[in-house]
Amino acid sequence: MNLDNFTTDDQDPKIAEKVLGKLDDMLTSGETLLYFAVQKKPVSIASESIAITNKRLVFCTPGNLGFTTNFNFFFWKDIKDVSFKEEILGSKFMAVPHTGENITVDYIPKTQARKLSQVANQQLENDRQAQRQQQMEQERASAPAPAQPAAAPLSQEDEATQKLQKLKSLFDRELISQQEYEAKKADILSQL
């Protein structure tokens, strides 16, 4: 693993080399490291770090006065939200899992926190799109065969009502975003 790719935003090269060497051994098939951030406390024996891969969010916490590292892995499907808050001496990066307690790492340099947030939010969106796609494919596969044509055709208003109900159902099951829901709803209503 080329450390130069992960020390572009003033990450501590010693910590990067130590943690990324171990992390490289733990990556699964098809998993790639996207970004790495290192805590920069004013006074510290050892620093925490955060790694983002295309499959997981990894919190790396030093143990035993920095002689060991504890890795806490979260798959993207298990993360509800990520955010950061800029403060005087760096930023706090926060991850909110669907279950369990929030994870916070403070004293992340502001540049690294912004990049962490950008990359993590992109991975969350990618995972959500993949989940929506998988859900839609499962629904199509389990859908009954097309019904025989109805005896009488539906009026335009009945068709619009059915479309709106189906759209609302997709939104309620979180298969489409708020923006997608509003756009499609406006489109259906404009056809009346």
C-alpha positions, 0 to 999 in steps of 0.5 A: 500500500502506497502511504503517499496516497493517504498522507496528502492532508498532513496525516501523521506518516508514522501512525499511517504506516503503523495502522494502514499496514495492519488494516491492509492485512484485514481488507476483504476481497474487493475492498479498497481503502478510500481515505484515512484520517488521524487525530491530532491532539495537542498532547497525546501518547497515541492518536486515534484514526479513521479509515474509510473503505468501499465496504466499511467505516473503521475506527482505529483506537490505540491500546496499551499506551499505543503498542496495540491497536483496536479496530472497530468495523462498521459496514455501511448498511449499519451506519445511519448517518455521519457528520462532523463539527468544526471546533477551535482545535480541529473537528469532531467526526461522528458516526451514528449506527442504526443500533448502539451508541454514536462513535465520536473522534475529536481533534481531527484536523478540519481538512481531514474531517471535511474529506472524511465527511465527503467520502463517508457520505458518498459511500452511504449514498452508494450503499443506499442506492444498492439496497434500493436496487436490490429491494426493487429486484426482489419485488419484481422477482416476487411479483405475481404474473401480470393480471388479465386486463380489467373489464373496464379501463381505469380513468386517468384519475384512478390511474394517477391515484394508484401511481401516487399510492405506489409512489408513497409506498416506495417512499415509506419503505425508504426505497426512494429519497425525499427528492425522488418522491417529490419529483415523481409526485409532481410529474404524476400530478402534472399529467392530470 
